[in-house]
Structures are given as structure tokens and as C-alpha cells.
């Protein structure tokens, strides 16, 4: 007997997808503005991030320290341009979003292959969406 696997995700209501896209855009703006606090505003206290180098940042304090180091150091003059895609719900309170990223507006606008992709996991807590997990993967763009 052949069975069809169930779908793991469903489309989000448009208002939730809009909020998640806005959070990713806010994160992009914060990176480009080198604004550490704005970079952190959507992360849950117990969020976990795996950065593009594979370093695990466990909790908001670790994410803050790494963000300060990056935005005031080796990424101080870097820019990023994001394109969220594949946004879907696992449950009404948990959503996933993928993001493509480029380091130059011209590469982004020319639709060149992304230099990085990321997976976000969002959880709705206390009436708003929070980033609870993010994992970044460098590509060969």
C-alpha cells in the first residue's frame, strides 16, 4: 500500500506572514545600520543561533556579545540584503522562514545566487512572534 506523506507545514495567515517578513526586514536594517539592540529586539531570551561559521550562540546574552563583536569588528563595513522565502506554519504558534542573503545590493538586484541562506524558527509568545532559532549557511554564491 502506498501512502502519501502528510504535509509538514501550512501557509500562514497573511497578517502573520507580513509580520515575519517585517521581522526579517528589521533584522536586515539593523545589520546595515550596525545597530546591536535593533538586531536583538526580535530574539527570544532563550533563542539559539548557529552563525555562518558554525558557532552556536545559546541565549540572548551570547547572541548580543557575538553581535557586538561582529558589528563593531569584522562586519563593521559589511552590508546585507535579505529575501525571505518558504514561510510556513508548523502549528498556529510555530512558523518557519528561509532567507537568502547577499552582501551587495547590486548582486541582490541582479538576482545573482545568494551568498548565504538561513532558516528561522519563530514562536508566538505573549501575542507576538519571536525568533527562537536561526541557522545560517554560507553558499558558494
MARNUBA-103343 format. One record per residue: residue number from 1; residue in three letters; x, y, z of N, C-alpha, C, O in turn. Coordinates in steps of 0.001 Angstrom, whole numbers, always signed. Example, Ala and Ser with C-alpha at 12.3 -4.5 7.8 and 13.67 -1.06 7.14 Angstrom:
BEGIN
+-----+-----+---------+---------+---------+---------+---------+---------+---------+---------+---------+---------+---------+---------+
:   n : res :      nx :      ny :      nz :     cax :     cay :     caz :      cx :      cy :      cz :      ox :      oy :      oz :
+-----+-----+---------+---------+---------+---------+---------+---------+---------+---------+---------+---------+---------+---------+
:   1 : ala :  +13190 :   -5690 :   +7800 :  +12300 :   -4500 :   +7800 :  +13200 :   -3300 :   +7800 :  +14236 :   -3319 :   +8465 :
:   2 : ser :  +12850 :   -2250 :   +7080 :  +13670 :   -1060 :   +7140 :  +12900 :     +30 :   +7870 :  +13409 :   +1138 :   +8039 :
+-----+-----+---------+---------+---------+---------+---------+---------+---------+---------+---------+---------+---------+---------+
***
This chain:
BEGIN
+-----+-----+---------+---------+---------+---------+---------+---------+---------+---------+---------+---------+---------+---------+
:   n : res :      nx :      ny :      nz :     cax :     cay :     caz :      cx :      cy :      cz :      ox :      oy :      oz :
+-----+-----+---------+---------+---------+---------+---------+---------+---------+---------+---------+---------+---------+---------+
:   1 : unk :    +841 :   -1163 :      +0 :      +0 :      +0 :      +0 :    +900 :   +1245 :      +0 :   +1859 :   +1322 :    +768 :
:   2 : unk :    +588 :   +2196 :    -849 :   +1323 :   +3444 :    -930 :    +556 :   +4516 :    -173 :    -650 :   +4689 :    -348 :
:   3 : unk :   +1275 :   +5217 :    +655 :    +640 :   +6318 :   +1364 :   +1323 :   +7619 :    +969 :   +2520 :   +7648 :    +684 :
:   4 : unk :    +575 :   +8648 :    +956 :   +1110 :   +9970 :    +670 :   +1541 :  +10591 :   +1989 :    +752 :  +10657 :   +2932 :
:   5 : unk :   +2786 :  +11045 :   +2062 :   +3227 :  +11659 :   +3314 :   +2397 :  +12902 :   +3614 :   +1976 :  +13602 :   +2693 :
:   6 : unk :   +2162 :  +13179 :   +4878 :   +1411 :  +14384 :   +5226 :   +2260 :  +15625 :   +4966 :   +3489 :  +15561 :   +4948 :
:   7 : unk :   +1602 :  +16724 :   +4769 :   +2323 :  +17997 :   +4669 :   +2786 :  +18392 :   +6072 :   +2036 :  +18273 :   +7040 :
:   8 : unk :   +4006 :  +18854 :   +6165 :   +4551 :  +19249 :   +7463 :   +4177 :  +20673 :   +7830 :   +4181 :  +21041 :   +9005 :
:   9 : unk :   +3854 :  +21473 :   +6822 :   +3575 :  +22881 :   +7078 :   +2326 :  +23313 :   +6329 :   +1847 :  +22621 :   +5430 :
:  10 : unk :   +1813 :  +24463 :   +6715 :    +692 :  +25091 :   +6022 :   +1029 :  +26562 :   +5825 :   +1936 :  +27096 :   +6463 :
:  11 : unk :    +292 :  +27200 :   +4942 :    +500 :  +28630 :   +4748 :     +87 :  +29381 :   +6001 :    -861 :  +29001 :   +6689 :
:  12 : unk :    +802 :  +30436 :   +6281 :    +442 :  +31300 :   +7398 :    -672 :  +32239 :   +6965 :    -780 :  +32557 :   +5781 :
:  13 : unk :   -1502 :  +32687 :   +7896 :   -2431 :  +33762 :   +7564 :   -1622 :  +34969 :   +7069 :    -520 :  +35210 :   +7562 :
:  14 : unk :   -2148 :  +35726 :   +6108 :   -1394 :  +36849 :   +5535 :    -842 :  +37828 :   +6571 :    +273 :  +38324 :   +6406 :
:  15 : unk :   -1588 :  +38115 :   +7627 :   -1085 :  +39070 :   +8622 :    +128 :  +38519 :   +9358 :   +1035 :  +39282 :   +9691 :
:  16 : unk :    +171 :  +37220 :   +9620 :   +1337 :  +36623 :  +10281 :   +2541 :  +36591 :   +9341 :   +3665 :  +36870 :   +9757 :
:  17 : unk :   +2302 :  +36251 :   +8070 :   +3410 :  +36265 :   +7111 :   +3976 :  +37677 :   +6985 :   +5191 :  +37856 :   +6901 :
:  18 : unk :   +3106 :  +38668 :   +6972 :   +3558 :  +40066 :   +6893 :   +4449 :  +40411 :   +8094 :   +5492 :  +41042 :   +7925 :
:  19 : unk :   +4052 :  +40008 :   +9282 :   +4839 :  +40291 :  +10493 :   +6203 :  +39610 :  +10409 :   +7220 :  +40223 :  +10734 :
:  20 : unk :   +6232 :  +38361 :   +9980 :   +7502 :  +37633 :   +9890 :   +8413 :  +38273 :   +8843 :   +9616 :  +38407 :   +9069 :
:  21 : unk :   +7853 :  +38665 :   +7709 :   +8657 :  +39366 :   +6706 :   +9199 :  +40685 :   +7272 :  +10337 :  +41062 :   +6994 :
:  22 : unk :   +8392 :  +41370 :   +8051 :   +8820 :  +42636 :   +8663 :   +9939 :  +42406 :   +9679 :  +10849 :  +43228 :   +9788 :
:  23 : unk :   +9884 :  +41311 :  +10414 :  +10951 :  +40994 :  +11377 :  +12261 :  +40745 :  +10636 :  +13310 :  +41238 :  +11051 :
:  24 : unk :  +12209 :  +39990 :   +9549 :  +13428 :  +39738 :   +8763 :  +13953 :  +41054 :   +8184 :  +15161 :  +41287 :   +8183 :
:  25 : unk :  +13064 :  +41908 :   +7696 :  +13479 :  +43216 :   +7160 :  +14096 :  +44084 :   +8260 :  +15083 :  +44781 :   +8025 :
:  26 : unk :  +13514 :  +44040 :   +9452 :  +14049 :  +44796 :  +10580 :  +15453 :  +44310 :  +10926 :  +16331 :  +45109 :  +11250 :
:  27 : unk :  +15656 :  +43012 :  +10856 :  +16960 :  +42421 :  +11137 :  +17980 :  +42867 :  +10085 :  +19131 :  +43157 :  +10411 :
:  28 : unk :  +17554 :  +42918 :   +8835 :  +18427 :  +43413 :   +7756 :  +18812 :  +44871 :   +8007 :  +19985 :  +45233 :   +7922 :
:  29 : unk :  +17823 :  +45698 :   +8315 :  +18093 :  +47111 :   +8592 :  +19069 :  +47266 :   +9759 :  +19991 :  +48080 :   +9702 :
:  30 : unk :  +18861 :  +46490 :  +10801 :  +19736 :  +46574 :  +11972 :  +21175 :  +46221 :  +11611 :  +22114 :  +46879 :  +12059 :
:  31 : unk :  +21342 :  +45173 :  +10796 :  +22687 :  +44794 :  +10355 :  +23325 :  +45936 :   +9575 :  +24469 :  +46311 :   +9831 :
:  32 : unk :  +22581 :  +46482 :   +8625 :  +23131 :  +47545 :   +7775 :  +23380 :  +48837 :   +8536 :  +24223 :  +49640 :   +8136 :
:  33 : unk :  +22655 :  +49046 :   +9628 :  +22860 :  +50220 :  +10477 :  +23852 :  +49969 :  +11615 :  +24124 :  +50872 :  +12406 :
:  34 : unk :  +24393 :  +48751 :  +11703 :  +25278 :  +48354 :  +12808 :  +24622 :  +48623 :  +14158 :  +25280 :  +49081 :  +15092 :
:  35 : unk :  +23341 :  +48341 :  +14257 :  +22561 :  +48616 :  +15461 :  +22348 :  +47313 :  +16240 :  +21473 :  +46513 :  +15909 :
:  36 : unk :  +23151 :  +47121 :  +17261 :  +23126 :  +45878 :  +18037 :  +21762 :  +45654 :  +18683 :  +21197 :  +44566 :  +18567 :
:  37 : unk :  +21233 :  +46656 :  +19352 :  +19959 :  +46473 :  +20067 :  +18813 :  +46187 :  +19112 :  +17960 :  +45345 :  +19394 :
:  38 : unk :  +18790 :  +46880 :  +17990 :  +17758 :  +46597 :  +16987 :  +17929 :  +45179 :  +16444 :  +16943 :  +44512 :  +16134 :
:  39 : unk :  +19169 :  +44719 :  +16327 :  +19441 :  +43356 :  +15858 :  +18851 :  +42310 :  +16796 :  +18484 :  +41215 :  +16371 :
:  40 : unk :  +18765 :  +42660 :  +18068 :  +18340 :  +41697 :  +19084 :  +16859 :  +41766 :  +19426 :  +16345 :  +40862 :  +20085 :
:  41 : unk :  +16167 :  +42798 :  +19004 :  +14813 :  +43056 :  +19507 :  +13801 :  +41946 :  +19233 :  +12782 :  +41864 :  +19919 :
:  42 : unk :  +14063 :  +41101 :  +18252 :  +13091 :  +40056 :  +17917 :  +13509 :  +38665 :  +18406 :  +12807 :  +37686 :  +18151 :
:  43 : unk :  +14646 :  +38571 :  +19107 :  +15098 :  +37275 :  +19599 :  +14526 :  +36980 :  +20972 :  +14565 :  +37830 :  +21862 :
:  44 : unk :  +14001 :  +35791 :  +21145 :  +13540 :  +35339 :  +22458 :  +14744 :  +35236 :  +23399 :  +15878 :  +35072 :  +22950 :
:  45 : unk :  +14495 :  +35329 :  +24665 :  +15563 :  +35262 :  +25671 :  +16372 :  +33970 :  +25536 :  +17589 :  +33976 :  +25725 :
:  46 : unk :  +15702 :  +32870 :  +25212 :  +16360 :  +31569 :  +25114 :  +16640 :  +31160 :  +23669 :  +16782 :  +29973 :  +23378 :
:  47 : unk :  +16719 :  +32134 :  +22766 :  +16992 :  +31837 :  +21357 :  +18364 :  +31191 :  +21199 :  +19270 :  +31402 :  +22005 :
:  48 : unk :  +18489 :  +30399 :  +20137 :  +19762 :  +29787 :  +19777 :  +20035 :  +30141 :  +18314 :  +19177 :  +29974 :  +17447 :
:  49 : unk :  +21248 :  +30631 :  +18062 :  +21674 :  +30969 :  +16708 :  +22916 :  +30156 :  +16384 :  +23832 :  +30047 :  +17199 :
:  50 : unk :  +22936 :  +29588 :  +15192 :  +24159 :  +28994 :  +14662 :  +24615 :  +29939 :  +13566 :  +23940 :  +30099 :  +12549 :
:  51 : unk :  +25770 :  +30568 :  +13778 :  +26211 :  +31572 :  +12807 :  +26817 :  +30901 :  +11574 :  +26914 :  +29675 :  +11510 :
:  52 : unk :  +27217 :  +31701 :  +10610 :  +27710 :  +31171 :   +9342 :  +29010 :  +30389 :   +9492 :  +29379 :  +29624 :   +8601 :
:  53 : unk :  +29704 :  +30573 :  +10607 :  +30923 :  +29806 :  +10881 :  +30645 :  +28536 :  +11661 :  +31569 :  +27785 :  +11970 :
:  54 : unk :  +29382 :  +28286 :  +11984 :  +29009 :  +27093 :  +12732 :  +29087 :  +27249 :  +14232 :  +28938 :  +26268 :  +14959 :
:  55 : unk :  +29318 :  +28457 :  +14715 :  +29395 :  +28701 :  +16156 :  +27979 :  +28776 :  +16716 :  +27130 :  +29485 :  +16176 :
:  56 : unk :  +27727 :  +28047 :  +17795 :  +26423 :  +28039 :  +18445 :  +26391 :  +29130 :  +19505 :  +27227 :  +29170 :  +20407 :
:  57 : unk :  +25406 :  +30012 :  +19375 :  +25202 :  +31096 :  +20335 :  +23937 :  +30769 :  +21100 :  +22838 :  +30847 :  +20550 :
:  58 : unk :  +24080 :  +30407 :  +22348 :  +22970 :  +29917 :  +23158 :  +22472 :  +31014 :  +24089 :  +23109 :  +31323 :  +25096 :
:  59 : unk :  +21339 :  +31593 :  +23748 :  +20727 :  +32615 :  +24580 :  +21039 :  +34018 :  +24094 :  +22016 :  +34259 :  +23385 :
:  60 : unk :  +20187 :  +34918 :  +24494 :  +20271 :  +36308 :  +24036 :  +21574 :  +36993 :  +24431 :  +22092 :  +37808 :  +23668 :
:  61 : unk :  +22114 :  +36680 :  +25606 :  +23379 :  +37292 :  +26019 :  +24522 :  +36884 :  +25096 :  +25346 :  +37718 :  +24721 :
:  62 : unk :  +24575 :  +35610 :  +24730 :  +25621 :  +35140 :  +23809 :  +25426 :  +35753 :  +22428 :  +26400 :  +36114 :  +21767 :
:  63 : unk :  +24183 :  +35871 :  +21991 :  +23900 :  +36493 :  +20696 :  +24320 :  +37963 :  +20731 :  +24893 :  +38466 :  +19765 :
:  64 : unk :  +24040 :  +38648 :  +21833 :  +24429 :  +40059 :  +21978 :  +25948 :  +40210 :  +21885 :  +26442 :  +41051 :  +21133 :
:  65 : unk :  +26686 :  +39406 :  +22640 :  +28149 :  +39518 :  +22629 :  +28702 :  +39285 :  +21220 :  +29569 :  +40031 :  +20764 :
:  66 : unk :  +28212 :  +38267 :  +20539 :  +28691 :  +37970 :  +19187 :  +28301 :  +39078 :  +18207 :  +29066 :  +39402 :  +17298 :
:  67 : unk :  +27125 :  +39651 :  +18390 :  +26663 :  +40730 :  +17509 :  +27518 :  +41981 :  +17708 :  +27889 :  +42645 :  +16740 :
:  68 : unk :  +27825 :  +42296 :  +18952 :  +28707 :  +43437 :  +19226 :  +30062 :  +43209 :  +18564 :  +30578 :  +44092 :  +17878 :
:  69 : unk :  +30638 :  +42027 :  +18768 :  +31943 :  +41721 :  +18166 :  +31898 :  +41847 :  +16649 :  +32815 :  +42397 :  +16040 :
:  70 : unk :  +30839 :  +41340 :  +16047 :  +30740 :  +41358 :  +14584 :  +30507 :  +42757 :  +14046 :  +31213 :  +43204 :  +13141 :
:  71 : unk :  +29514 :  +43455 :  +14600 :  +29129 :  +44753 :  +14036 :  +30111 :  +45872 :  +14361 :  +30107 :  +46911 :  +13700 :
:  72 : unk :  +30947 :  +45670 :  +15366 :  +31972 :  +46668 :  +15661 :  +33350 :  +46205 :  +15188 :  +34338 :  +46925 :  +15333 :
:  73 : unk :  +33406 :  +45019 :  +14632 :  +34679 :  +44451 :  +14181 :  +34636 :  +44056 :  +12725 :  +34514 :  +44903 :  +11840 :
:  74 : unk :  +34736 :  +42763 :  +12482 :  +34931 :  +42257 :  +11126 :  +33759 :  +42511 :  +10176 :  +33941 :  +42409 :   +8963 :
:  75 : unk :  +32570 :  +42836 :  +10677 :  +31433 :  +43147 :   +9792 :  +31026 :  +44625 :   +9849 :  +29955 :  +44995 :   +9370 :
:  76 : unk :  +31869 :  +45446 :  +10424 :  +31516 :  +46860 :  +10629 :  +31192 :  +47591 :   +9335 :  +30357 :  +48495 :   +9336 :
:  77 : unk :  +31825 :  +47225 :   +8246 :  +31566 :  +47911 :   +6977 :  +30768 :  +47038 :   +6002 :  +30560 :  +47422 :   +4851 :
:  78 : unk :  +30332 :  +45893 :   +6452 :  +29586 :  +44972 :   +5582 :  +28139 :  +45426 :   +5433 :  +27602 :  +46134 :   +6285 :
:  79 : unk :  +27525 :  +45009 :   +4346 :  +26101 :  +45224 :   +4135 :  +25454 :  +43891 :   +3816 :  +26125 :  +42927 :   +3448 :
:  80 : unk :  +24137 :  +43853 :   +3964 :  +23392 :  +42624 :   +3682 :  +22044 :  +42982 :   +3077 :  +21439 :  +44000 :   +3412 :
:  81 : unk :  +21599 :  +42131 :   +2192 :  +20302 :  +42302 :   +1535 :  +19599 :  +40959 :   +1592 :  +20118 :  +39959 :   +1096 :
:  82 : unk :  +18408 :  +40935 :   +2202 :  +17706 :  +39696 :   +2519 :  +16461 :  +39515 :   +1668 :  +15801 :  +40475 :   +1269 :
:  83 : unk :  +16164 :  +38245 :   +1404 :  +14926 :  +37879 :    +724 :  +14323 :  +36678 :   +1454 :  +14797 :  +35555 :   +1289 :
:  84 : unk :  +13285 :  +36904 :   +2257 :  +12629 :  +35775 :   +2909 :  +11847 :  +34955 :   +1878 :  +11305 :  +35499 :    +916 :
:  85 : unk :  +11800 :  +33646 :   +2097 :  +11022 :  +32767 :   +1233 :  +10602 :  +31542 :   +2037 :  +11079 :  +31329 :   +3152 :
:  86 : unk :   +9722 :  +30751 :   +1477 :   +9275 :  +29495 :   +2108 :   +8796 :  +29722 :   +3549 :   +9222 :  +29025 :   +4469 :
:  87 : unk :   +7929 :  +30680 :   +3727 :   +7379 :  +30982 :   +5049 :   +6146 :  +30116 :   +5250 :   +5222 :  +30138 :   +4438 :
:  88 : unk :   +6138 :  +29362 :   +6328 :   +5033 :  +28438 :   +6571 :   +4884 :  +28174 :   +8061 :   +5807 :  +28393 :   +8846 :
:  89 : unk :   +3703 :  +27701 :   +8430 :   +3422 :  +27364 :   +9827 :   +3563 :  +25859 :  +10039 :   +3209 :  +25050 :   +9181 :
:  90 : unk :   +4091 :  +25516 :  +11208 :   +4069 :  +24121 :  +11644 :   +2836 :  +23922 :  +12510 :   +2135 :  +22916 :  +12396 :
:  91 : unk :   +2583 :  +24888 :  +13371 :   +1368 :  +24970 :  +14185 :    +948 :  +26435 :  +14139 :   +1687 :  +27258 :  +13599 :
:  92 : unk :    -209 :  +26787 :  +14686 :    -566 :  +28211 :  +14725 :    +408 :  +29072 :  +15538 :    +408 :  +30296 :  +15405 :
:  93 : unk :   +1233 :  +28443 :  +16372 :   +2156 :  +29186 :  +17235 :   +3626 :  +29012 :  +16855 :   +4500 :  +29585 :  +17506 :
:  94 : unk :   +3910 :  +28229 :  +15811 :   +5294 :  +27993 :  +15384 :   +5359 :  +28118 :  +13865 :   +4573 :  +27506 :  +13141 :
:  95 : unk :   +6313 :  +28925 :  +13399 :   +6469 :  +29130 :  +11961 :   +7941 :  +29032 :  +11574 :   +8836 :  +29240 :  +12393 :
:  96 : unk :   +8161 :  +28713 :  +10312 :   +9495 :  +28640 :   +9739 :   +9603 :  +29648 :   +8610 :   +8617 :  +29951 :   +7938 :
:  97 : unk :  +10793 :  +30160 :   +8407 :  +11057 :  +31003 :   +7248 :  +12496 :  +30783 :   +6818 :  +13400 :  +30687 :   +7648 :
:  98 : unk :  +12691 :  +30705 :   +5533 :  +14030 :  +30681 :   +4985 :  +14344 :  +32073 :   +4463 :  +13443 :  +32853 :   +4152 :
:  99 : unk :  +15624 :  +32372 :   +4373 :  +16066 :  +33681 :   +3901 :  +17289 :  +33486 :   +3032 :  +18195 :  +32728 :   +3379 :
: 100 : unk :  +17313 :  +34173 :   +1904 :  +18520 :  +34278 :   +1086 :  +19187 :  +35609 :   +1440 :  +18512 :  +36574 :   +1796 :
: 101 : unk :  +20530 :  +35651 :   +1338 :  +21239 :  +36886 :   +1671 :  +22387 :  +37128 :    +694 :  +23067 :  +36206 :    +244 :
: 102 : unk :  +22566 :  +38405 :    +389 :  +23652 :  +38877 :    -466 :  +24381 :  +39982 :    +282 :  +23803 :  +40637 :   +1150 :
: 103 : unk :  +25645 :  +40188 :     -54 :  +26412 :  +41237 :    +615 :  +26436 :  +42545 :    -169 :  +26981 :  +43540 :    +308 :
: 104 : unk :  +25852 :  +42553 :   -1368 :  +25792 :  +43813 :   -2112 :  +24410 :  +43970 :   -2736 :  +23791 :  +42998 :   -3171 :
: 105 : unk :  +23951 :  +45188 :   -2770 :  +22657 :  +45481 :   -3385 :  +22671 :  +45100 :   -4869 :  +21679 :  +44589 :   -5389 :
: 106 : unk :  +23795 :  +45349 :   -5549 :  +23854 :  +45052 :   -6981 :  +23706 :  +43548 :   -7243 :  +23026 :  +43161 :   -8194 :
: 107 : unk :  +24328 :  +42695 :   -6423 :  +24159 :  +41244 :   -6595 :  +22723 :  +40829 :   -6313 :  +22162 :  +39989 :   -7017 :
: 108 : unk :  +22134 :  +41417 :   -5288 :  +20739 :  +41146 :   -4945 :  +19824 :  +41548 :   -6104 :  +18989 :  +40757 :   -6543 :
: 109 : unk :  +19983 :  +42771 :   -6594 :  +19122 :  +43271 :   -7658 :  +19342 :  +42552 :   -8975 :  +18431 :  +42483 :   -9800 :
: 110 : unk :  +20540 :  +42012 :   -9189 :  +20837 :  +41256 :  -10402 :  +20412 :  +39792 :  -10284 :  +20617 :  +39004 :  -11207 :
: 111 : unk :  +19824 :  +39437 :   -9153 :  +19381 :  +38058 :   -8901 :  +20517 :  +37041 :   -9019 :  +20316 :  +35914 :   -9474 :
: 112 : unk :  +21705 :  +37458 :   -8602 :  +22822 :  +36510 :   -8552 :  +22545 :  +35490 :   -7456 :  +21730 :  +35748 :   -6569 :
: 113 : unk :  +23207 :  +34337 :   -7500 :  +22983 :  +33346 :   -6444 :  +23300 :  +33932 :   -5066 :  +24254 :  +34693 :   -4905 :
: 114 : unk :  +22495 :  +33568 :   -4095 :  +22691 :  +34059 :   -2729 :  +24025 :  +33578 :   -2175 :  +24516 :  +32506 :   -2530 :
: 115 : unk :  +24600 :  +34394 :   -1300 :  +25855 :  +34049 :    -644 :  +25630 :  +33290 :    +660 :  +26528 :  +32627 :   +1179 :
: 116 : unk :  +24412 :  +33406 :   +1172 :  +24072 :  +32722 :   +2405 :  +22577 :  +32432 :   +2389 :  +21791 :  +33166 :   +1790 :
: 117 : unk :  +22204 :  +31358 :   +3053 :  +20801 :  +31080 :   +3323 :  +20672 :  +30885 :   +4824 :  +21635 :  +30534 :   +5505 :
: 118 : unk :  +19482 :  +31115 :   +5322 :  +19249 :  +30950 :   +6755 :  +17884 :  +30330 :   +6962 :  +16970 :  +30511 :   +6157 :
: 119 : unk :  +17763 :  +29607 :   +8043 :  +16483 :  +29065 :   +8484 :  +16142 :  +29716 :   +9811 :  +16927 :  +29674 :  +10758 :
: 120 : unk :  +14977 :  +30312 :   +9869 :  +14455 :  +30901 :  +11098 :  +13327 :  +30032 :  +11627 :  +12528 :  +29498 :  +10857 :
: 121 : unk :  +13268 :  +29896 :  +12934 :  +12120 :  +29304 :  +13606 :  +11535 :  +30401 :  +14487 :  +12230 :  +30984 :  +15318 :
: 122 : unk :  +10249 :  +30671 :  +14294 :   +9529 :  +31680 :  +15052 :   +8525 :  +31013 :  +15973 :   +7930 :  +29996 :  +15618 :
: 123 : unk :   +8337 :  +31580 :  +17145 :   +7292 :  +31116 :  +18066 :   +6474 :  +32325 :  +18491 :   +7012 :  +33394 :  +18781 :
: 124 : unk :   +5163 :  +32129 :  +18520 :   +4291 :  +33198 :  +19005 :   +4177 :  +33041 :  +20519 :   +3678 :  +32034 :  +21021 :
: 125 : unk :   +4649 :  +34057 :  +21229 :   +4598 :  +34070 :  +22694 :   +4115 :  +35440 :  +23115 :   +4550 :  +36455 :  +22572 :
: 126 : unk :   +3232 :  +35469 :  +24064 :   +2725 :  +36738 :  +24597 :   +2192 :  +37649 :  +23491 :   +2367 :  +38867 :  +23531 :
: 127 : unk :   +1537 :  +37032 :  +22503 :    +863 :  +37796 :  +21466 :   +1731 :  +38337 :  +20349 :   +1255 :  +39132 :  +19539 :
: 128 : unk :   +3009 :  +37923 :  +20279 :   +3856 :  +38392 :  +19176 :   +4798 :  +37291 :  +18736 :   +5033 :  +36329 :  +19468 :
: 129 : unk :   +5332 :  +37435 :  +17543 :   +6279 :  +36463 :  +17004 :   +7693 :  +36792 :  +17473 :   +8116 :  +37948 :  +17449 :
: 130 : unk :   +8414 :  +35755 :  +17899 :   +9805 :  +35872 :  +18337 :  +10668 :  +34906 :  +17537 :  +10215 :  +33820 :  +17176 :
: 131 : unk :  +11898 :  +35292 :  +17262 :  +12866 :  +34358 :  +16685 :  +13362 :  +33482 :  +17833 :  +13906 :  +33990 :  +18813 :
: 132 : unk :  +13174 :  +32172 :  +17711 :  +13654 :  +31257 :  +18745 :  +14862 :  +30451 :  +18282 :  +15635 :  +29951 :  +19099 :
: 133 : unk :  +15018 :  +30330 :  +16959 :  +16186 :  +29647 :  +16387 :  +16513 :  +30301 :  +15054 :  +15623 :  +30741 :  +14326 :
: 134 : unk :  +17809 :  +30360 :  +14745 :  +18242 :  +30768 :  +13414 :  +19527 :  +30050 :  +13103 :  +20432 :  +29984 :  +13935 :
: 135 : unk :  +19609 :  +29517 :  +11914 :  +20851 :  +28856 :  +11474 :  +21220 :  +29402 :  +10106 :  +20411 :  +29399 :   +9177 :
: 136 : unk :  +22449 :  +29869 :  +10000 :  +22970 :  +30458 :   +8774 :  +23911 :  +29480 :   +8072 :  +24687 :  +28778 :   +8720 :
: 137 : unk :  +23833 :  +29441 :   +6756 :  +24712 :  +28580 :   +5969 :  +25288 :  +29394 :   +4817 :  +24541 :  +29947 :   +4009 :
: 138 : unk :  +26597 :  +29467 :   +4741 :  +27232 :  +30121 :   +3601 :  +27077 :  +29233 :   +2379 :  +27149 :  +28008 :   +2471 :
: 139 : unk :  +26864 :  +29863 :   +1239 :  +26779 :  +29112 :     -21 :  +27968 :  +29534 :    -864 :  +28782 :  +30359 :    -449 :
: 140 : unk :  +28053 :  +28980 :   -2007 :  +29157 :  +29342 :   -2898 :  +28743 :  +30424 :   -3876 :  +29447 :  +30715 :   -4843 :
: 141 : unk :  +27524 :  +31046 :   -3592 :  +27001 :  +32162 :   -4353 :  +27636 :  +32295 :   -5650 :  +27297 :  +33200 :   -6413 :
+-----+-----+---------+---------+---------+---------+---------+---------+---------+---------+---------+---------+---------+---------+
***
